[in-house]
Amino acid sequence: MKLTRPRLLTSALLAGLGMAAPMTGYADNPIVSHVYTADPAARVIDGRVYVMVTHDQDDQSDYSQLVDYYLFSSDDMVNWQDHGIVWNSQTDSPWASLAYAPDFIERNGRYYLYYPDGANAIGVAVADNPEGPYTDPLGEPLVDRSTPGANVDWVFDPGVFIDDNGQAYLYFGGGGPGNARVIRLNNDMISTDGVATSIDAPNFFEALYMNKRNGTYYLTYSTDTAGGLSIDYMTSNNPTSGFTHRGTILPNPWENNNNNNHQSMVQFDGQWYMFYHNRAVANERGASTYQRSINVDRLYFNGDGSIQPVNAGPAGVPQLEYVDAFAINQAETFDTENGIETEPASEGTQNIQMGPGDWVRITGVDFGSGANGMDARVAANIDSSLEIVLDDVNSQPLATLQVSNTGGWQTWQTQSVSFSEVTGVHDVYLRSTAGHNLNWFQFTGGSGNDSSSSENSSSSSAVSSSDGNTDSNVTGSIQFTNDWGSGYCATLTVTNNTGSAVEWNLNIAVEGTVTDLWNGEWSQNGSTLQVSGAGWNSTLQPGQSDSNIGFCAERTAPPTSSSSSSSSQSSSDQSSSAPDGNGDELASNGGVESGLTNWSTTAGDINRSTQDSRSGSASALISGRTDTWHGLTFAPNGLASGNQYDVSVWVKMAPGSASANLYLTAKREEDSDSSTYEEYTRVAEASVSASGWTQLSGSYTQSGTPFQHFIIESDSTNASYYADDFSVIGEAGDGGDGGNGGTIDHDFFVGNITTSGSVRSDFVQYWDQITPENEGKWSSVEGTRDQYNWSGVDAAYNYAQQNNIAFKQHTFVWGNQSPSWINNLSPAEQRAEIEEWIRDFCTRYPNTEMIDVVNESTPGHAPAQYAEQAFGSDWIINVFELAQEHCPNSILILNDYNALSWNNSEFIEMARPAVEAGVVDALGLQAHGLEGWSLSDLRTNLDNIAALGLPIYISEYDIAESNDQAQLQIMQEQFPMFYEHPSVVGITLWGYVVGRTWVDGSGLIYDNGTPRPAMTWLMNYLGR
């Protein structure tokens, strides 16, 4: 049966509903529509997410036809590769005939697939690759009702988990409360150890799945009708017992017909995801509730480790990286489709079968600096054609490849088509007009690397074959992954376009001086980079592309972007000159040559467009607007109060947009009066058309609340337009270094924490204060009574002393991460141990500038019950008095979370007695989880706390947003509000290395030093 997928909810529909379409490519939910799929088991393997799924048959009316599993994978979370059917119980198992919800996992280079035969037994199969082939080494069930402790209603829904110590567990069971079980697996993963243990899970129905995060075990499961058919979770410090029910994370999702669900959670590229199924595709097609479809949405943890309810819906998740147009792209890898089917290809992997009007969409294809052709691997028994359509399936085709009859549906030929050059990033639709099979496609014609290239740029070069001859059919291309002006990082892809294997050596032109290269051998001579493989990747097979090589480079001078002239008339002239006026140029990346750094939107979609620019290679393009206030924003370096600035930007309407009035407006941070709009100042306006570039220019004097950004908006509600060459000329304030303009007159630090227990060599390049993340907590130092381990604190403290930066201790007394032995002592012993801990610390580290003396003591947070037992109700005051006595040179801080958000009044009420007692020197406000809070609410809450009269430290600030532009926009809005507040005297960010922070998505630089846009902006703002 051929399935035709309906469009569930497109960006155009979102706009029609008054919702902003996403700025980046998103996966449509469900993520698979050409086959029915359910019970997703997700795993991260070698930089990809693999999902093993139950295969619902097209015409099934119950679950008695579930016999096989499909496998899908993705490296960008939007375009998913179909690996086909990898297991069939009726042909691959010697004993089973059904294949209910599976799970699989890798161990020691082998892959273990756990498959239930209906609800009666669970088997195991083993393979050397996630795609199989899998074989059953036992020839009989691994677990059935004869297994000790496993006599449950339904022996199915395996969930496999390997703990940090190597111990593996199999969770299983179903049918209602009392039927949840876990049993140990031996190291061979194909035999059990001991008796299955019962797990008490409220309203349990099925689908046990275990994850571990920060030392806590998270057990999720599907509830029964009494529990609302939701996905709930429990936590424990033990993988088999002691679980506490924490609530619902996925209510019965959209389009699920009030039926049960099955889930898995996975962390990938610093972000957590929830996979589940619903009946959305079946509902649209009028199929039954037995045809399910898998979905994925993002999942977020709160600061206390609890999980936020998943915002499940059709929009899906954002794309993590673009598709390389110049690589060989498998046709069975796509975002969405209409009518296609897949089958095994005789050349390996899968191919797609395309009939008249069938299409696939590949989202976010990066054409770099230009493609002008496409090769496609096709097979057909008739003549057909393949249309290439960009961005909208209803657009006119870019080109049509005439597919000639190859003589058979598995008789493959590479056929080609040329077209006018295409650059930048586009969604690509491949649509059939008759009928053929498609195995892979590859765009061709990528050209050289421009000196002002961004992350979407590419270059190509010939590769020398092993005999020393240059073979122009073997090419290399460079794709920029990050560009921060003074340097960049990039991926090098080497492709063999010949019909024979090649041992490759590459000479390719690069910009700047390469500082690091991985997965290859290299040397540099001038602008020529000489690269060869690292041994394991030295040989390219026919048609093979290798994108494992990456490198970073420093430029001798950052790319410059042209500034603008001061006239305000329309012009297509590409020359540039600075506006009249004296001072510094404060518009870093105003020419959009370094990605979208400092650019964003108030609402609508923003893209770095190479289709049109006033100068350089790109401009900022806004589309998807649905209101007049939806506009582009640009954040220059800090503007000082009282200074006047000459401001200019060039604008142009996008093709298809009628002429409209565009406005340039300065926006300051919100004040406390929500009834007025004094935060806005109109700078310039002009009538703008699509026929040429028009300059918006004027002068602006900064006054009032701190400056936020400039906005380019229109009186048309849906017009799309370009902006380029933003320029702001004026004095940057004291220092004039592109920082905050010298508006802060107190001794202000911006610090950070250790990274995974160590101090990175680049720390003082960015930060001037250090806090040990976990090394200074009492349980880390004195896990055993009277046995100290000072090594972690020593390292951070000595680093601070050697580099002359402030050292802050976190923390003395806290209800969490305190030694367990303290709870078993008498009050007198507890008092003595608390004092000993404080005294010994400050004796060893006398130059500690700041100490979080008491942490998270607001009722309902984590007050230290052992301290209350030791001192009574005034325990906070008593602990601070001990710190005053033994740490006379330190600033003593009362630290807590949610004080800026949900628990503002509760924190103030808790803190007031100690503040009025005169024992607290400062207040510490953790700043996790503020991504969705308005500036006005945050400022009001900050002002409320400031009214206590003490200095304030923003003690744990992070922005948990894996989308670069979203993180940048929040940083640009929130950080200046904290930095400029008269009571705030320091900010400590809580981690800065991607993948190594406490909150997922909050990292600011990658391990290799490449900054995310928010980090680039922050360093510019601070003048660092």
N, C-alpha and C positions, 0 to 999 in steps of 0.2 A: 504493500500500500504506500503510495507516495503521499507525504505529508506536506501541506502548504501552510506555512506559518503566517498568522495574522500579525499585524503591527499592533503591539499592545499599548504603548504609550510613548510616542516620539517626543523629541524636543519641541517640535512645533505644537503638539498638543499640550505639552507642559506650559508653553508660553500662553496658549489660549486659555489655560486655567489660571493664569496669573502667577505662574511659577517660573522662576528663572531656569533656563536650560543650563546644564552643566558646562563649565568652562573647558574641561577636557573630555576626551572620549570616555564613555561609560558603557559597560556591558548591559545589554537589555536582559532583564530577567523574564522568563527562565533563560539560562545560558545555553541550553541545548533544545532544539525544536524539531530536528529532522528524524529523531527517534524519541520514544518515550523512555524516561529514565527516572530512577527513584533511589532512595536510601544512600545518599552520597557519602563515601568514605574518602576523606581528603588527606593527602600526605605531601610533604615537601621533599623532593628528591632532585639533587643536582641542579638547583636553581630554577626548578619548575614546580608548580602545584599539579599533582596527579589526583584524579578523582575516579575511584572505582564505583560503579553504579549497577543497581538492578535494572534489567531490561524489561520494561513492560511491553508486551506484544501489542501490535496495532489493533487487534480485534478481540483482546481478551475481555471476559466478563467476570472473572474472578482471578485469584492469584495462583491457580493450579497450573498456569502456563509459564511461570517464571523459571526459566531453565538456564539462562546465561547472563554474563556480565559484560558491559562495555567499559572502556577506559578512555578518559579524556585528560588532556594536560594543557597548561598555559604558562608562559613566563610573563605575561602582562595583565592577566586576570580579566581580559576582555575577549581576545581571540583565542578560541579553544581548539586544539587539535584532536580529531577523532582517531583513536588508535584501533577502533573496531572491536569486535567481540574477542575477548582474551580468555574466556572460560565458558565451557558448556558442560553442565553436570551430566547430561545424558551421553556425551561423547568422550569427556575427559576424566570422569570419575568412574571407578569400577563398581561403586556401590550406591551412589546417590542419583536421583532423578530430577531434583529441583534445585534451584539456586535462589534462596531468599537473601535478604540484606547482607552484604559482605563487609569485610574489613581486610586490610593488608598493611604490611609494614616491612621495612628493610632492616636486616641485621647481618653484619659481617659480609656485605656484598651480595647477599641473597635476599629474595623477596618471598614473603610468606603470605599466602592468601587463605583466609578463613571463610569457609562457605557453609551455610546451613542447608541441609536437605529438608526443606519445609520447616516445620517446627519441632522436629523430632531428634535431630542430631547435628553436630557441627564437625566438618572435616577440614583438613589443611592440605594445601598444595604449594609447591615450591618452584621458583624460577630464578634464572640468572639475570633477568631484566624485568622491569615493571610491566612491560608489554607481554611478557611470557616468552615461550610457552611454559605453562604451569603443569606440573605432574603431581599426583597424589602419592607420597612415599609410603603411606600407611596401608592404603587399600581398605580402610575401615574408618569409622568415626573417631575423631580425637576426643570428643565429649558427647555423651548421650545420657539418658536417665540412669544408666548403670554406673556412671561416674560417681564416686562418693560425694554426697552433698548436692548433686545436680538434678534431683528429681523435682523439676519444676513443670508448670503447665506447658510452657513453650521453650524448648531448647533451641534457641536461635538468637539472632542479632548479636553476633560476636563483636566485641570491641577490644582490640589488642593494644597494650601499653607497655613500654619498656622504661623503667625508672632510671634515674641517673646512676645508680649503683649497678646497673645491668640486669636487675631482676625483671622478668617479664610477667605480665598478668593477662588473663583473658576474662573479660566481663561478658556476661550473657544472661539470657532469660527474658521471660515476658508472660503476659496473661493477667496481670493485676498485682496489687500489693502482696509482698511476701515472695515474689518470684524473681527477685534480682540476685544475681550470684557473681562471685569472682573466684578464680582459681589461679594458682601460680603455674607458669610454664617453665619448663627446664630450659637450659641454654640452647638446646637444639631446636626449640620453638615448635617441635612436633610431638611433644609429650608433656603431660601434666605432672604436678608435684603436690601431693597431699589431697586435702578435702576442699571442695568448693564451699566458700563462706557466704552466708546470707547478708545482704545489705538492706537496711531499712530506708526505703525511699518513699516519702509520702506521695500517694496517688500514682504510684508507679504503674506503667503499662508495658513499656519496652524501650529499646534503643539506648542502652548504656554506652557512654563514650567518655573516656578519661583524658584529661590534659593536666599538665603541671606548669605552674607559673610562679616564679619567685618563691619556690619552696612550698607552695600550697597546691594541693590536689583538687582539681575541679572535675566533678562527675556530673555530666548532663544526661538527661533521659527524657523520654516522651511520657506524658501523663495520660491518665484515663479520662473519661468524661467528667468525673467529679473534679478533676484538676483542670478542666477546660481544654483538654487535648493540646496542651502547650508543651514547650520545651522548658523544663525547670533545671536547676542546678543545686548541687550541694558542695561543700568544701570540707577539707580535713587536712590534718598534718600527717595522715597515714593513708596509704592507697587502698586499704581493705576495710577500715573501720573508723569509727568516731566522726561520721559525717554529720554536718549541720545543714539543714535545708535553708537556702539563701533566697529563693524566690524564682520568678519566671524571667527568662531572658528572651524567649520567642513565643509570644502568644500565638494561638492558632492563626497561621498567616493568611494573607490575602489569597483569594481564589483557591482555597483548600477544601471547600464544601463541607466544613466542620468535620473533617476526617482527621485521623491521627497523622503523625509526622515522624521523620527520622532525620537526624542531624549529625554533623561533625564540625569541630572547631579546629582551626589551624592558624599558625602564625607564619607569615611570609613577608619578607622585605620590610620588617619592622611593624607590620600591621596585622591585627587579628581579623579573621573572617569566620562567618557562620554559613555553612552549607546546609540546605534543607530542600524539601520538595513541596510542590503544590500541584493543583490541577488546572493551571491557567491556560495552557495550550489546549488541553482537552476541552475545557469549557468553551473556548472560542470556536472550536471545531465541532462542538456538539457530541464529543466522544463521552465515554463513561468515566466514572470516578476512579476506575481501575487503570486509567492511563495518566501517569504522573510525570512531572518535569522538574529537574533540579534547578535550584537558584543559589545565589550567593549574595550576601550583604556584609557590610563591615560590622565589627563588634568592638566595643570599647569597654575598658576597665576604669573604674573610679579609683581615686587615690587610696581608698582603704582596701582595695583589692576586689570589691564587689563588681559585678558586671551590669552595665546599663542594658535595658531592654533594646533588642535589635530593632532598628527602623526598617522593617522589611517592606519591599515594594518593587515595582517594575523598573525603577531607574538603574538598579545594579550598583556596581562599584567602579571607581575611576581606573583608567588605564595607567599602568605603571611605567611603561616604556613604549616607544613607537616601534612599528614594524619597519625593518630595513628593506626599502624597495629593491635594493640591488642584490639582496641575497636570494638564493633559491627558496621560495616560500611554498610549502606544501599546500595544495589546494584544499585539503581537508581541515585546514586551520582557518577559522573564520569566526566572526562575531555572531552573525545571524544569517538566515537564508530564506529562500522561498522555493520549495518544491524539490530540492536536490536529494539524492541519496548517496551513500558511500558504500564502497566495497573494497576488498583487498586488491591491490595493484600487482601485476605480474613483476613489476620492477621493484617492489617493496613498498612498505607503508600502505596507505589507502589512496584511492582516487575518488573523486566525486563524479556522479552520473548526472548529467544535465539534459533536461528536455526543453521543449520550446518555452521560453519565458522564465525558466529557472535561473536563480541568481544566488550568489553569496556576497556578503559584505565583509570586507576586511577593514577594521576600524583603525585609524591613526597610522597610515602608511607614510613614512618619511622619504620624500624624493630628494632631500638635500638640495644641492645647488642645481639639479636638473636631470631629468630623464627624458629621452625622446624615442623610446621603443620598448617593446616587451617581447620576451620569448616565452612560449608556453609549451608544455609537454602534453600532447593531446593524442587521443585515439578515437577513431570513428569508423563506422561502416557506411556512412553517408557523408555528403558535404554539409557543413554547418558553419556557424560563425559565432564568435565570442566578442561581445561588446564590452568596452572598458568605459565605465561611467564614474565620475567623481562626485562625491559629497551628497548627492541626492539621486535616488534611483530613477526619478522622473526627468533628470537632466538629459540633454543631448549627449550621446556618446562622445568621449574624447577620441576614440578610434575603434575600429572593428577589425578583428583578426579573422580572416577567411580561413576556416578550418577545412582543409582538404581531406577527403576520404583516405584513411591510412591503411585500409584493407582489413580491419578488425577492431573490435572493441577493446582489445588488449594489445594491439599492435601500435607501438608508441613512436611518435615523431616529435621533434622540436620544431615548431613553426613560429614565425615572427611577424610583427607589425611595427611600423614607425608612426610617430605623431609629433605634433608641435611640442616644444619643451614644456615640461611641468616641473615646478619647484615647490618646496614647502611640504606641509603635512596635509593629507587628505584621506577621507574615507574612500575606499575603492570598491565599486560594485563590478563583478564579473557576471555577465548575463548571456545566456545561450539563446540563439534564435531558432535552432532546429534540434539537434541532439548530438552530443559527443561526451567523451570522458576527459577529465582534466586531472593530471597528476601533480604538476607544479607550475609555477610561473615565476618570472624574474624580469624586473625592469632593467633597462640598459641605457647607456649613454651618460652616466654620471660624470661630471666634469670637475675641474681643479678646485683646490681649497683657497678661498678668498681670505685675505688678511683680516677681515672683519667678520669672519664667519661666526655663527652661533652654534648652539648645540645641534641644530638641524643640518649643518653643513657637511659636505663629504668631498673626498678627493679620490682620484684613482691613479694607478700607475701600473706599468708592466712588471711582471715577475720573471726573474731569471730561472730557467729550468736547470735540472741537475747537470746538463752538459755544458752549461755556461751560455747557451744561446738564449736570446730574449724571445719569449713567446707572448705576443700581444693578446692571445686568448686567455691568458691567466692574469688576473687583475687584483689589485688591492684597493680598498676604499677606506676612508677615515670618516667616522661618524662622531661628532662632538657630543659628549655626554654631559659636560658642564663647562661653562665659560664665564670666568669672573674678571675678564679684562686683562689683568696682568698675567694670566695663565689659563690653562684649560686642561681637561682630561678628555680622552677620546677612546673609542673602540676601533681597532684595525681589523677589517674583514678581508681575508684573502680567498679568492674564488678561482677554482680551476675550471675553465670553460672548454677544456680539450677532452678528447676521448681516451686519454691514457693517464696513468698516475704520474704525479710530478713531485719531486723533492724541491721545495721552493726556497728561493732567496729573493728578498724584495728590496728594491731601492725606491723610495717614495719621498716626495717633497713634504716637509713639515714646516710649520711656523714656530719660531722660537727654539729654545734649548730643551731637549727632552731630559727630564730629571728622574724618571722611573718608567720601567716597562716590565710587564709581567706576561708569563706564558710564552716567552720567546727570547732568543739571543739578539743583541742589538749593538750597534755603534752608530755614531753620527759624524758626518763630515759636512760642515756648513749647514745648508738647509736640507741635505739629503739624509734620511734615516735609512739605515741598512738593517734589515730584520730577517731572521730565519727562525725556524721552529725550535721548540725546546726538546726535541727528540720524539716525544710521544705525539706531537702534532706536526712533524716535519714533512710528512707526505700527504698530499691531497689526492683523493681519488677522483675519477672523472665526474665532473659536475658538482664536486663538494665545495662548500663554503665553510670557513672556520672563522668564527667571531670571538674566540676566546682571548685574543691578544688585546691588551689595553695599555695605555701609557698616559703620562701627564707631562706637561711642558710649561716652561716659563717664557713669557715674551720679554724682549728687551724693552719694549714700551707697549702699554695697553693700546688696543684699537681705539681710534678716536672717532667720535660721532660729530657730525657737522652741527654747528649752531646756526641760528636762523637770523635772517635780516629783519629789520624793524618795520618794514612796510606792511600794510595790511591788505594789499590788493591781491587778487588771484594771479597765480603764476605757475607755470610748469618748469621754470628755470631751476636747475639742480644745483646752482652755486649757492654758497652759504656764507654769511658773515655774522658776527656777533651783534646783538642788539646794542644800541647806544647805552652807555652807562659804565661805571667803573666798579671793580670788585672781582670776586671770584665766581667761576662757573660752578653752580651748586647742583646742576641737573645731571647727576651721574647716570649714564646709559639713556640719555634723552633721545638718542638716535636709534634705540632698539637693536643695537648691534651685539649686545651680550644677553641674549634671551629676553625675558620679560622682567628682569630685575628692576625694581622700583615702579613697575607698571601693574595696575590691577583694575578692578571695576567696582562700582557701587552695586551693580547687578548687570546681568547679561553675560555673554560669552566673550572672552578675550583670546586672541590668537596672535602670535608673531607671524606676520604675513610677508612673504617674499614676492607676492603678486604685484605689489606697487610700493614705492617708497619715494620720498622726496630726495633723499641722499642716502648713500650707503646701500645696504642690501635688503633692508627690511623696514617695516613699520608695524605699529600696533593697530589691530583691527578689532572693533567691537561689533557684535551681531547678537541676535536673539533678544533685543530690547523690547520691552512691553510697556514702558512708561517714560515720561520725559526726563525723570530724574535718574534713569539708568544711564551711566556714562563711564568713560575711561577715567582712571585716576592715575596721577603721577606724584610720587613722594620724593622731593629733592632732599639734599642734605639739610641739616637743621637751620631754620631761619630764626634769627635773633629778634627779640621784642624791640620795637622802636626803629628797626632798620627798614629801608625801602629797597624793593627789588624790581628789576626789569624782567618781565616774564613773557615768554613767547612760545608758541607751538604752531606747527603747520598741520592743516587738516584737509581732508578730501572725502567726499562722499564715495561710498563703494558702488561698483557697477550695479545698476538696477534700483538704486535709491534715488528718489527725487531730491532736488535742491531743498535745503532746509537751513534754518538759523542754528548755528552752533555757538555755545557759550563757554567761556573759560571762567571758572569760579574758584576762589580760594576757600578752603574749608579748615576751620579750627576745631579743636576738640569740643565736645558738648559741654555747655555750662550747666548749672543747677536749675536753670529756668526753662522748663520744657515747653512753655507757651510762646517763646520767642525764637527767632532764628538769627541771632546776632553772630552766630559762628560762621556765616557765609558772607563773602565779599565778591561781587562781580568784577572781573578784571577786564574782559573783552568779549565782544560778540561780533559775528559777521554772517552774511549769507554765503553758503558753501554749496558747491556743485561737484559733480563727478568728472568735470572736464579739466580741472586743474587744481593745484594746491593753493590754499588760502591761509594767510597767517592771522592768528589771533594773538595780539600783543597788547600789553599795558603795564602799568606799574601797580605794585601792591606793597603796603606797609603792614608789617606784622604787629598786632596788638591783641590784647585780651587773652583768652585761653591759648594754650600751646598749639602751634601749627600742626595740622594733620596731613593734608595733601591738596593738590589741585584736582579739579574735576572738569572734564570736557563732556558737556551734555547738549541735548538738542530739544527744540520745541516739537519735533516729530517723535511720536511714541515708538516707532518701529524702524527708524532709519539705521542703516549700518554705515560706519565711516572709519577712515584711517586717521592716525595721528603719527607725527614724526618730528624729529629735531626739537624736542622740548628743551628750553633754555631758561635758566634762572640766574641772573647776574646780580651780585650784591655782596655785602660784607657778611662773612659767616659768623661774626661775633668774635669774642676773645679767642685767640688761637688761630682762627681762620683756616682750620684744617679739615673742613668738611665734617666736623663733629657736631656737637649739640649747640654750638654757638656761644659757649661760655656762660650759659644762663644759670648753671648750677654753681652756687658759691660755697657749698659745704664740701668736706672731704669725702667724696663719694667713690665707692668702689662698685665694680660689676665683676662678680666672681663666679666660680663654678665648683664642681665637686670632682673627686677622683673618678677614674674610669676603670670599672671592674677591679677595684682595689689597688690601682696603680696611678701614678702621675705621668701623663704623656709628656713627651719632650717638647711639644708645641704649646704647653699650657700657658706660659707667660706671654706667648705671642698674642693671646686673646684676653686673658683674665688677670686681675690684680688682687684676687682673694681666693683662698682655697678652703674647702670643707671636706673632710673624709666622709664619703657617702655612708658606709656601714662600719668602717674600721674603728670609729670612735664610740660606737654604741656599747653599752655596758656588757651585753652578752658576748660581743666580739672580743672584748678585752679580758673579761673575767668569767668565762664560761664555767670554769671550775673555781670554787671558792678559794681565794687567796693565791691563785695561780694566774699571773698576769701575762697577756700576750700583747705587747706594745708595738709590734713590728709595723703594723699598718699605720698607726698614728705617727710613729717615728718618721716614716717615709714622708708623709704629707707635711708634718711640722718642720722637719729639716729642710724640705724643699722650700717652704715659705720663708724660713730664716735665710737660706742661701740666696733667694731671689728677692728678698726685701718686700714681700707681699703679706697681706694680713692672713692670719690663720684663725679659723673659727671651729669650735668644737660642737659636734652634734652626736650625742646629746647626753645629759647626766641622768635624769629621772624621767622614765616613760613607762607606760603600761605595756608596751610591746618591746620586743627585742631587749628585754632585761633578763638577767640570768635566772633560770628556773629555781635554783636553790634558795634565792632570796624569799620566795613565797612560803618556805617551810620553816622559817626562823621565828623566834619570839619577837614581839615588838622591840624589846631592848636590843636584841641582836640585830634586827633590821636597821634601827637607828644608827648603831655602831658601824654597820657595813656601808650604809649610805654615806656617812661622814668619811669613812676610810677611803671609799671610792673617789669622792670629791677631793679630799686632801691629797691623795697620792697622785691624782691626775695633775693638779695644779702645781704640785711640787716638781713633777717631771717636766711640765711644759709651762714655765712661768711667763712666757711671752705670748700666751694665747690672748688674742685681742678680744674675742667674743665667744660666749658660751650659750648654747641653748640649754638652760638649766633645767627647765621643766617643759616637757613636750606633750602636746595633745591632751590637755587636762580638762577641756570643756566636757561637761556631762554628756555621755553618749559617744564620745570619741574614744580615747584610750588613757584615761587617768590611771596613775600608778596606785593600785589598791594596796600594794605592800607599803608604800610611803604613807598612805592614810592610816594603815594599821600601826605604823611606827610612830606617827606624830599626832594623829587625830585630825579633826576637821580643818585645822589651820596648816595642813602639811605643806601646801605650796609656799606659804610664808616661811615656815621653818627650813625648808630645803634651800630657799634663796638666802636665808641668814647663814647657813653653813657655807654656801658659795661666797658670800661676802667675806666671811672670816678667812677662808683658805685660798681664795682667788681674788685678792684685792686689786690686781691690775687689769682685770677683765671686765668687759661690758656684759652684764648678766641679762639674759633674754628669756621672756616667756613666749614660747612658740606654739602655733596651732594651725590647723587646716580649716577650710571653709569659713574662715572669719570674714573673708571678702565676699562671700556668696550666701550660702544658706543659713549659716549660724552666726551672723553678725552680732545680733543682740545677745545671744547666749555667750559668745566669747567675751564681750564687754562686761557682762554680768559676772562671769567667772574671774576675769582679770582685775576688776576694780578693787577688791579687798587687798590684793598684794601690791597693786600700784599705790593705793592710798597708804599702805604701810611703809612705803618708801624703800622696799627691798628690790624692786625691779628697775633695771636701768633702761630697758628698751623692749619693744614688742616685735615678735617675729611672725610674719604672715605668710604661710605657705600659699603658693599661687598655682596649684594644680587645678585643672578642670574648669578654667575660666573661658574656654573657647566660645561658648554660646552666650556669654553675659555682655550686656550693653555697657558702654563706657560710663554713661551717666549713673547706672546702678553701682558699678564698681567704684566710681569716684565718691558717690554718696556714702557707701559703706566704709571706704578708706577715710573719709572725713569724720565719720562717726567714731572710728577707732582713734584717729588723731586727736579727738577732743579729750582723750584721757591724758594728754599732755606729755607723752613720751616719744622719743625718736622711734622710727619704724624701720625694720628691715624686711624687704620682700625676700623671704628666706628660701623658697623652693619654687622657682618660676620655670614653667615649661609650657610649650604649645603642642599638644598632641594632635598633630595634623600632618598626615603623610603627603597630602597634596601641597606642592611647593608654593603655589600662588596663594592658597588659603592660609598657610602658615605665615607667609610674608605679610599678608594684609593684616592678620591679627597682631603680628609683631609691630607693624607700623602704627597700629592704633593704640595698643595697650602699653607698650614699653615707654613711650614718651610721657604717658599719664603717670606712671610710677616714677619715672626719672625726674620729672619736673615738680612733683609734689613736695611742698616745703617740709613735710615731716619725714619723708623717706630719705634715709642716709646711706643706703646700700642695697644692692640687688644681687642675690645668688641664684644663678640658673642651675637647675637640677639635672645636669648631664648635658653633653654636647655632641657625642659621637653616635651616629646612626646605628641602630641595632644594639647599642650598649647603654641605653638610658632606662630609667625606671618605668617611664610611661611610653608606650609604643607610639612611634611616629613623631617623637619630640626631638630627635637628633638634629643637629645643626650643621655638622660636617660629616663626611664619610671618613672611613678609616684611613684612606690615602691622603686626607687633608682637603679634599674637594668640598667647598662650602655649598650649602643650600642657599637659595636666594635670601631667606630671612637672616642668615648669618652674614652674608655680604652687606645687607642693609644695616644690620646692627653694628658691624665694625665701622662702616662709614659714618654712622650716626655718632659713634663714640670717638671718631677720629683715630681709630687704631688700624 
